[in-house]
């Protein structure tokens, strides 16, 4: 009855702060996308201020 459709591979997407990758289809045939975020601000270790 219902034939499984072939899923075309989508190239990896790149933006300034993240990348998207196509995931493998699940048992129902749903194909999702994984988003990998890159940090866009730096964290600096806290230093206590000098006493006057």
C-alpha positions as CSV (number, residue, x, y, z in Angstrom):
1,X,0.0,0.0,0.0
2,X,2.1,2.9,1.3
3,X,5.6,2.9,-0.3
4,X,8.5,4.4,1.6
5,X,9.8,7.5,-0.1
6,X,13.6,7.9,-0.5
7,X,14.9,10.8,1.5
8,X,17.4,13.1,-0.2
9,X,20.5,14.1,1.9
10,X,20.5,17.8,2.6
11,X,23.9,19.4,2.9
12,X,25.0,20.8,6.3
13,X,23.9,24.3,6.8
14,X,26.2,26.9,8.4
15,X,25.4,30.3,9.9
16,X,27.3,32.7,12.0
17,X,26.7,31.0,15.4
18,X,25.2,27.6,14.5
19,X,25.3,24.6,12.2
20,X,22.4,22.4,11.2
21,X,22.6,18.7,10.2
22,X,20.0,16.4,8.8
23,X,19.2,13.4,11.1
24,X,18.4,9.9,10.0
25,X,14.7,9.1,9.4
26,X,12.9,7.4,12.3
27,X,10.6,4.4,12.1
28,X,7.7,6.6,10.9
29,X,9.8,8.2,8.2
30,X,10.2,11.6,10.0
31,X,13.5,13.4,9.2
32,X,14.5,16.1,11.6
33,X,17.4,18.5,11.9
34,X,20.0,18.8,14.6
35,X,21.1,22.3,15.5
36,X,24.6,22.7,17.0
37,X,25.2,26.1,18.7
38,X,28.6,27.7,19.0
39,X,29.3,30.0,22.0
40,X,29.1,33.6,21.0
41,X,30.4,35.3,24.1
42,X,33.4,34.6,26.2
43,X,33.3,33.8,29.9
44,X,36.1,35.2,32.0
45,X,36.9,33.9,35.5
46,X,35.8,36.4,38.2
47,X,38.5,38.2,40.1
48,X,37.8,40.1,43.3
49,X,38.4,43.8,43.1
50,X,41.4,45.4,44.9
51,X,40.6,46.8,48.3
52,X,41.1,50.6,48.5
